[in-house]
Amino acid sequence: MKINKIIACAGIIMLVSTFQSCKKFYDVNESPNNITVAPIDQLLPSVTVGIGYIGSSDLYRYSGLIMQQFTGNTTNLSETFKLYERYNINNSDVNNQWTNIYSGILADIEKLIPLAKEGGSPHYAGVAKLLKAYTFQITVDAWGDIPYSESGKFLDNVTPKFDKAEDIYTDLIRLIDEGIADVNSTTSVLSPTKNTTIYPGDSWNTVKQQWIRFGNTLKLRIYLHYTAKDPAFASSKINALIGSGAQFMTSNADNFIMKFSTEAGRRNPNVSIEGGQFRNAFFPNKTIVDMMNGKADPRRPSYFVPFPYNSSPATYKGGNATEAATVAYSRLNTFLKGAATLNTVVVNSDGTVTDNSITWSGDGPSRLLTFAEYNFIRAEAALNLGSAGDAQTFYQAGIRASMEDAGVASANITTYITANGTLAGTNAQKLEQIITEKYIANFGVVMEPWSDWRRTGYPNITALPISVAVYDKIPRTLVYPQLERNSNPNVPARPDMLGRVFWDTRP
């Protein structure tokens, strides 16, 4: 991506400032191969910080712009997000994200796991395996075939082969099972508690349950992705997992998130980019805003700033690449950016507010997999895969979890569910309801709204016209990075963004 990395990951955890996964924020050019010894309790926060930034940086923006959760349709001099919204994401744009994943996150994980094993700390090894599985899952969903079995070998293999995405998915289940088994080990010299930015806590006995619930919920997500390609397989695997007595997320406290800080240099990138060269360049999209307006969704005040600002009752407006460029939209609000502070609010004649009228704390978390998503997975599985439980009960639980996460009052949640919480019609119509609500709940969740659309066709969004966009079809994958194409002869040929991940078989 063309954005300068202006956030210091040392702002999240001071201990990780010397490690490779922070290099994108410090412009350090040392290879991860130069790191010979690093304590596992310092490698882990380096990994979790890196994963947290995936959920608030390049992949998050690509997938959110493609899926019409965000727009870059602005009069700002930088047209970066406008180009991305128009499906103009090229090989050079994805260099940074690919490098950050492979040379940062996965490089640290590949060092952490054997060090933890050798040091008699299986709890660390288990957590690292779960994080590795998550990272590869979203990387597969972005690119399809990627380096896997030969990745992380550093100078021993600088041109790794690209494994088949389906083979990787199969092995991720094994990796998750190994991770859960390690996390469950009865003895471990060291156990990760406070020295992580994901699931930190005082007691290992408490946080280990969160890691186990996350691992099993991640398995549900992976199996659900097979629904278009092989629904019988998805049904058998999901039903066996549920029937095994596996623990899943039980509340929003189990959300797989990384929290940012309110201090300068430690804030969510959504705040940082608006304070720099991309001021007034990243807004909510008309598609999701209108969808929520149509139901008077009580999450809107958390998701968006009213537009016009002084409207009463409050109204909300999103942008779209097919319209004339403007900044006369709602802005992103507290859900993604953290607490808002009203300074001297000056309302312009077009209904917008001047810069710095509102400032945000920056502690909005990076949401990576949530309890709300878990409930929507179970709702879909109960509806179409013969899984245990009642689809409507899980559907309503997903809505409730999302609204509680957004700070909606209990009475307003009840009102919304009374009006919108009953599944009706054919199974296809019920599935559309489930996925549409999941799309709203997963506002800003990296990759998953795009993955849901690719396998189900919901929500029923319309591709941008060829007069505006690079393609007149919604993209199905990202192109491979130019740096990898230049250095690795094993990169598959892919001329555009219309190729598909193996599970994406929907016409």
C-alpha positions in Angstrom: 0.0 0.0 0.0 1.2 3.6 -0.7 0.5 4.8 2.9 3.5 5.6 5.0 3.5 3.5 8.2 3.2 6.2 10.8 2.2 4.1 13.8 4.9 2.8 16.1 4.1 -0.7 17.3 6.4 0.1 20.2 3.6 2.3 21.4 1.5 -0.8 22.1 4.2 -2.9 23.8 7.6 -1.3 24.5 9.3 -4.7 24.6 8.7 -5.4 21.0 10.5 -2.4 19.6 13.5 -4.3 18.5 11.8 -7.0 16.6 11.2 -7.6 12.9 7.4 -7.3 13.0 7.8 -3.7 14.0 10.0 -2.8 11.1 7.2 -1.4 9.0 6.7 1.3 11.6 10.4 2.2 12.1 11.7 1.8 8.5 14.2 -0.7 9.8 15.7 -2.8 7.0 17.3 -5.6 8.9 16.3 -9.1 7.8 14.5 -11.4 10.4 17.4 -13.7 9.8 19.7 -11.4 11.7 17.7 -12.1 14.9 19.4 -15.0 16.5 17.9 -15.1 20.0 14.7 -13.5 21.3 12.8 -14.4 24.4 9.4 -16.0 23.7 7.7 -13.6 26.1 8.9 -10.7 23.9 8.3 -12.5 20.5 4.6 -13.1 21.3 3.6 -9.4 21.7 5.4 -8.7 18.5 3.2 -11.3 16.8 -0.1 -10.1 18.3 0.7 -6.4 17.5 1.3 -7.4 13.9 -2.0 -9.3 13.7 -3.8 -6.4 15.3 -2.5 -4.1 12.6 -3.7 -6.5 9.9 -7.2 -5.9 11.3 -6.9 -2.2 10.9 -4.7 -1.6 7.9 -4.3 -2.9 4.3 -6.3 -6.1 4.1 -9.0 -4.4 6.3 -9.2 -1.5 3.9 -9.1 -3.6 0.7 -11.9 -5.9 1.8 -14.0 -3.2 3.4 -13.8 -1.0 0.3 -14.6 -3.9 -2.0 -17.5 -4.8 0.1 -18.9 -1.3 0.3 -18.5 -0.8 4.0 -16.2 2.1 3.3 -15.7 4.7 0.5 -12.7 6.7 -0.6 -14.8 9.0 -2.8 -13.3 12.3 -1.6 -12.0 15.6 -2.9 -8.9 15.0 -0.9 -5.7 15.3 -3.0 -4.9 11.6 -2.3 -7.0 9.3 -4.3 -5.5 6.1 -2.8 -8.7 4.8 -1.2 -10.8 6.0 -4.2 -8.7 3.8 -6.5 -9.1 0.8 -4.1 -12.8 1.3 -4.0 -12.8 1.2 -7.8 -11.0 -2.2 -7.6 -7.8 -0.6 -8.8 -5.5 -2.5 -6.4 -2.3 -3.4 -8.1 0.7 -5.6 -7.5 2.7 -2.8 -5.9 -0.1 -1.8 -3.5 -0.1 -5.2 -1.8 3.7 -5.4 -1.3 3.6 -4.0 2.3 0.9 -6.3 3.6 2.5 -9.4 2.1 5.9 -8.5 3.5 4.4 -7.6 6.9 2.7 -11.0 7.1 5.6 -13.2 5.9 8.7 -11.2 7.1 7.0 -9.9 10.3 4.2 -12.0 11.8 5.0 -15.4 10.4 8.8 -15.0 10.8 8.4 -14.3 14.5 6.0 -17.2 14.9 8.4 -19.6 13.1 11.0 -18.6 15.7 8.6 -18.6 18.7 7.3 -22.2 18.3 10.6 -24.1 18.4 12.0 -21.8 21.1 8.9 -22.5 23.2 9.1 -26.3 22.7 12.8 -26.3 23.5 12.2 -24.3 26.6 9.5 -26.5 27.9 6.7 -23.9 27.4 4.0 -25.6 25.4 1.5 -22.9 26.4 3.4 -20.4 24.3 3.8 -22.8 21.4 0.1 -23.5 21.5 -0.9 -19.8 21.4 1.6 -19.3 18.5 0.1 -22.1 16.5 -3.4 -20.7 16.9 -2.1 -17.3 15.8 -0.4 -18.9 12.8 -3.6 -20.7 11.8 -5.5 -17.4 11.9 -2.9 -15.5 9.9 -2.8 -18.2 7.2 -6.6 -18.4 7.1 -7.1 -14.7 6.2 -4.0 -14.8 3.9 -5.5 -17.7 2.0 -8.8 -15.9 1.8 -7.1 -12.9 0.3 -4.8 -14.5 -2.2 -5.7 -18.2 -2.6 -2.6 -20.3 -3.2 0.3 -19.0 -1.1 3.6 -20.2 0.4 2.9 -22.4 3.4 4.9 -25.6 3.7 8.1 -24.0 2.6 7.5 -20.5 4.2 9.5 -19.4 7.2 12.7 -21.2 6.2 14.5 -17.8 5.7 17.8 -18.2 3.8 17.3 -21.9 3.5 14.6 -21.3 0.9 14.1 -17.8 -0.5 11.8 -19.0 -3.3 9.1 -21.1 -1.5 6.6 -23.0 -3.5 3.0 -21.9 -3.5 0.8 -24.5 -1.8 -2.7 -25.2 -2.9 -5.2 -23.2 -0.8 -7.3 -26.2 -0.1 -4.3 -28.2 1.2 -3.5 -25.3 3.5 -7.0 -25.1 4.8 -6.9 -28.8 5.6 -3.6 -28.5 7.5 -4.9 -25.5 9.5 -7.3 -27.7 11.3 -4.4 -29.9 12.3 -2.5 -26.9 13.4 -5.4 -25.6 15.5 -5.9 -29.0 17.2 -2.2 -29.0 18.0 -2.4 -25.5 19.4 -5.4 -26.3 21.6 -3.6 -29.5 22.9 -0.5 -27.4 23.7 -2.5 -24.7 25.5 -4.1 -27.5 27.5 -0.8 -28.9 28.6 -0.7 -29.5 32.4 2.8 -28.1 32.8 4.6 -25.2 31.1 7.7 -23.3 32.3 6.2 -20.0 31.0 2.6 -19.2 30.2 1.4 -16.1 28.3 -0.7 -13.7 30.4 0.0 -10.0 30.4 2.8 -10.1 27.8 0.4 -10.2 24.8 -1.9 -7.6 23.2 -4.6 -10.3 22.5 -6.3 -12.0 25.5 -4.0 -10.4 28.2 -4.8 -11.3 31.8 -3.6 -12.0 35.2 -4.4 -15.8 35.3 -3.4 -18.3 32.8 -6.2 -20.6 33.8 -8.6 -17.8 32.8 -7.0 -16.7 29.5 -6.3 -20.2 28.3 -10.1 -20.8 28.1 -10.3 -17.8 25.8 -7.6 -19.2 23.5 -9.3 -22.5 23.4 -12.7 -20.9 22.6 -11.1 -18.8 19.9 -9.4 -21.9 18.3 -12.6 -23.8 18.1 -14.6 -20.8 16.8 -11.9 -20.3 14.1 -12.4 -24.0 13.1 -16.2 -23.2 12.7 -15.3 -20.3 10.5 -13.0 -22.4 8.3 -15.5 -25.2 7.9 -18.3 -22.7 7.1 -16.3 -21.5 4.1 -16.9 -24.8 2.4 -20.6 -24.3 2.2 -20.7 -23.5 -1.5 -18.1 -26.0 -2.6 -19.1 -28.9 -0.4 -22.0 -28.4 1.9 -22.0 -32.1 3.0 -18.4 -31.7 4.1 -19.2 -28.5 5.9 -22.2 -30.0 7.6 -20.4 -33.2 8.8 -17.4 -31.3 10.1 -19.3 -28.5 11.9 -21.8 -31.0 13.4 -19.0 -33.3 14.6 -17.2 -30.3 16.2 -20.3 -29.1 17.9 -21.2 -32.6 19.0 -17.7 -33.1 20.4 -18.3 -30.8 23.3 -15.8 -28.3 22.1 -15.8 -24.9 23.8 -16.8 -21.9 21.8 -17.0 -18.2 22.5 -19.5 -17.5 25.2 -19.7 -13.7 25.3 -18.1 -10.5 24.0 -15.4 -11.0 26.6 -14.1 -13.7 24.3 -13.9 -11.5 21.2 -10.6 -12.0 19.4 -9.5 -8.4 19.3 -6.5 -6.2 19.8 -7.0 -3.1 21.8 -5.2 0.1 20.8 -4.2 2.9 23.2 -5.2 6.5 23.6 -1.6 7.7 23.6 0.1 9.3 20.6 1.8 6.7 18.4 -0.4 3.9 19.9 -3.7 4.7 18.4 -5.9 2.8 15.9 -4.8 3.5 12.3 -8.3 4.8 11.6 -7.5 7.8 13.7 -3.9 8.1 12.5 -4.7 8.2 8.8 -7.3 10.9 9.3 -4.7 13.0 11.2 -2.2 12.8 8.4 -2.0 12.8 4.6 -5.3 10.9 4.3 -7.4 13.4 6.2 -11.0 13.4 4.9 -10.3 10.4 2.6 -12.0 7.4 4.3 -15.7 7.4 5.0 -18.6 5.0 5.5 -20.1 3.7 2.3 -23.6 4.5 1.2 -24.4 0.7 0.9 -24.0 -0.1 4.6 -25.3 3.3 5.8 -28.5 3.1 3.8 -29.0 -0.5 4.9 -28.9 0.6 8.5 -31.0 3.7 7.8 -33.7 1.5 6.4 -34.0 -0.2 9.8 -33.4 2.8 12.0 -30.4 0.7 13.3 -29.4 1.9 16.8 -25.8 1.1 16.1 -25.5 4.1 13.8 -24.5 6.6 16.4 -21.6 4.4 17.4 -20.6 3.5 13.8 -21.1 7.0 12.2 -21.1 10.7 12.9 -24.5 12.3 12.0 -24.8 14.2 8.7 -25.7 17.0 8.5 -24.1 17.3 11.9 -26.9 19.2 13.6 -29.7 17.1 12.1 -32.5 16.3 14.5 -33.4 13.6 14.6 -29.9 12.5 13.6 -29.5 11.4 10.0 -26.6 9.6 8.4 -25.1 9.6 4.9 -22.5 7.4 3.2 -20.5 7.9 0.0 -20.1 5.9 -3.2 -17.6 5.8 -6.0 -20.3 6.4 -8.6 -21.1 9.8 -7.2 -19.4 13.2 -7.6 -16.4 13.5 -5.2 -17.2 15.3 -1.9 -16.5 15.1 1.8 -20.2 15.8 2.7 -20.7 12.4 4.4 -20.9 11.0 7.9 -17.6 10.2 9.4 -16.5 7.0 11.0 -17.2 7.2 14.7 -16.4 5.6 18.1 -16.9 1.9 17.1 -13.8 1.9 15.0 -11.9 5.0 16.4 -12.5 5.1 20.1 -14.1 7.7 22.4 -15.0 11.0 20.8 -14.3 14.4 22.3 -16.3 17.4 21.1 -14.0 20.4 20.9 -15.2 23.7 19.5 -17.6 22.3 16.9 -17.9 24.4 13.8 -20.5 23.3 11.3 -19.8 24.2 7.7 -22.6 25.3 5.3 -22.7 21.8 3.7 -23.4 20.1 7.0 -19.9 18.8 7.7 -17.8 19.9 10.6 -14.4 21.5 10.4 -11.3 19.4 11.1 -10.6 19.0 14.8 -14.2 19.8 15.8 -14.3 16.2 17.0 -11.2 14.2 18.0 -11.1 10.5 18.8 -9.1 8.7 21.4 -7.8 6.1 19.1 -8.5 3.1 21.4 -11.1 1.5 19.2 -10.0 -2.1 18.9 -9.0 -4.2 15.9 -11.9 -6.7 15.7 -10.6 -10.0 14.2 -13.3 -12.6 15.1 -16.1 -11.9 17.5 -18.8 -13.6 19.5 -21.4 -12.0 17.3 -19.8 -13.7 14.3 -19.9 -17.0 16.2 -23.6 -16.7 16.7 -24.2 -15.9 13.0 -22.1 -19.0 12.0 -24.3 -21.1 14.3 -27.5 -19.6 12.9 -26.4 -20.4 9.3 -25.3 -23.9 10.3 -28.6 -24.6 12.1 -30.6 -23.2 9.1 -28.8 -25.0 6.2 -26.4 -27.7 7.6 -28.6 -29.5 10.1 -26.6 -28.3 13.1 -27.8 -28.3 16.6 -29.7 -25.3 17.9 -32.3 -23.0 16.6 -31.4 -20.6 13.7 -33.5 -17.7 14.9 -32.2 -18.0 18.5 -28.6 -17.8 17.3 -29.6 -15.0 14.8 -31.0 -12.9 17.6 -28.0 -13.6 19.8 -25.7 -12.4 17.0 -27.6 -9.1 16.7 -27.6 -8.7 20.5 -23.9 -9.4 20.8 -23.1 -6.9 18.1 -25.3 -4.2 19.6 -23.9 -4.7 23.1 -20.4 -4.4 21.6 -21.5 -1.1 20.0 -22.9 0.2 23.3 -26.5 0.1 22.4 -29.0 0.4 25.3 -30.9 -2.8 26.2 -34.3 -1.3 25.4 -33.2 -0.2 21.9 -31.8 -3.7 21.3 -35.1 -5.2 22.3 -37.0 -2.8 20.0 -34.7 -3.6 17.0 -34.9 -7.4 17.5 -38.7 -7.2 17.9 -38.9 -5.5 14.5 -36.0 -7.3 12.7 -35.2 -10.5 14.6 -37.6 -13.0 13.0 -36.3 -15.1 10.2 -39.0 -15.4 7.5 -39.6 -16.8 4.0 -37.6 -19.4 2.1 -34.3 -20.8 3.4 -32.6 -18.5 0.8 -34.4 -15.5 2.2 -33.6 -16.5 5.8 -29.9 -16.9 4.8 -29.9 -13.5 3.3 -31.2 -12.0 6.6 -28.5 -13.8 8.5 -25.7 -12.7 6.3 -26.9 -9.2 6.0 -27.1 -8.8 9.7 -23.7 -10.5 10.0 -22.3 -7.9 7.5 -23.5 -5.1 9.7 -22.1 -6.7 12.8 -18.8 -7.4 11.1 -18.3 -3.7 10.2 -14.6 -3.4 10.0 -13.8 -7.1 10.5 -11.0 -7.9 8.2 -11.9 -10.2 5.2 -15.0 -11.9 6.5 -17.7 -9.8 4.9 -15.9 -10.3 1.6 -15.6 -14.1 2.2 -19.3 -14.3 3.1 -20.3 -12.5 -0.1 -18.1 -14.7 -2.2 -19.6 -17.9 -0.9 -23.3 -16.8 -0.5 -23.9 -13.8 -2.7 -25.1 -11.9 0.3 -25.5 -9.1 1.1 -26.9 -8.4 -2.3 -24.5 -5.6 -3.4 -24.1 -4.3 -6.9 -20.7 -4.2 -8.6 -19.5 -0.8 -9.7 -20.0 -0.1 -13.4 -17.1 -0.4 -15.8 -17.3 3.3 -16.5 -16.1 3.8 -12.9 -14.2 0.7 -11.9 -11.5 -1.5 -13.4 -13.9 -4.4 -13.6 -17.7 -4.6 -13.8 -17.6 -7.6 -11.4 -16.8 -7.6 -7.7 -13.2 -8.9 -7.2 -12.7 -12.4 -5.8 -9.0 -12.3 -4.8 -6.1 -9.9 -4.6 -3.3 -9.9 -7.1 0.1 -11.2 -6.0 2.7 -8.6 -4.8 5.2 -7.3 -7.3 8.1 -7.9 -4.9 7.3 -11.6 -4.7 6.8 -11.8 -8.5 10.2 -10.2 -9.0 12.0 -12.6 -6.6 10.1 -15.9 -6.7 9.6 -17.8 -9.9 6.9 -20.0 -8.2 4.4 -17.2 -8.1 1.2 -18.4 -10.0 0.1 -16.4 -13.0 -2.8 -14.1 -12.1 -3.6 -11.2 -14.4 -6.5 -9.7 -12.4 -8.6 -9.8 -9.3 -11.3 -12.1 -10.7 -9.6 -15.4 -9.9 -11.1 -17.4 -7.1 -10.1 -19.1 -3.8 -10.9 -22.8 -3.9 -14.0 -22.5 -1.7 -15.5 -19.8 -3.9 -17.5 -21.9 -6.3 -20.7 -19.8 -6.4 -21.7 -18.8 -9.9 
